[in-house]
Amino acid sequence: GSILLVDEGLLVRVDPWRSEVSTLSGRPLDFARAIRDGIRSKDSIFERVWNLSRDRAHRHDGLLRMTLTRLRETTGVGFRSRDGVISPENALIV
């Protein structure tokens, strides 16, 4: 697995074989911070990252998919959504 260290616009990926530094901004950075801060429910992520109310969040799944794709391309870490809970696969975000 990997460890992702999220700081002010920097993301450091560390795994047993290498480390990489990437820059993040906008919604992908906000999403990574939300996961780092322990926010896992899809509704709460929509509230924090996009300022969308819970009753409208389900209409904006495309925003979440696009953000997760950008994070996967930048970090190599995938995310899983099951029963409204989002979690990184094989990674710890701190």
C-alpha positions, -999 to 999 in steps of 0.1 A, spaced: 0 0 0 9 37 -1 8 65 23 -4 99 9 7 129 29 -16 158 21 -4 193 28 -9 228 14 -12 219 -22 14 191 -21 7 154 -20 36 131 -12 31 94 -21 53 70 -3 53 33 -8 79 6 -2 96 12 -36 96 49 -42 82 83 -32 67 109 -54 57 145 -49 27 160 -68 8 192 -66 -29 193 -61 -54 221 -62 -91 227 -63 -116 200 -57 -91 171 -57 -71 188 -29 -103 195 -10 -114 159 -14 -80 145 -2 -82 168 28 -118 156 36 -106 120 35 -76 128 56 -99 145 81 -120 114 84 -149 124 63 -161 92 45 -198 95 38 -206 105 3 -232 131 15 -207 147 39 -180 149 12 -205 166 -12 -213 191 16 -177 198 24 -160 198 -10 -188 212 -32 -210 229 -6 -240 208 -19 -269 199 4 -275 163 11 -308 163 -8 -291 174 -40 -258 155 -38 -271 123 -56 -276 145 -87 -239 153 -89 -222 119 -90 -203 130 -121 -184 156 -101 -172 129 -77 -162 105 -105 -142 132 -122 -124 141 -90 -116 105 -82 -103 100 -117 -80 130 -114 -67 118 -80 -61 83 -94 -42 97 -123 -21 119 -100 -15 95 -72 -21 60 -85 -45 54 -57 -80 42 -64 -111 49 -43 -140 26 -35 -176 37 -28 -198 12 -11 -231 19 7 -224 56 6 -190 54 22 -159 63 2 -125 49 11 -90 48 -5 -79 14 -18 -46 2 -4 -36 36 9 -36 57 40 -41 94 37 -26 116 64 
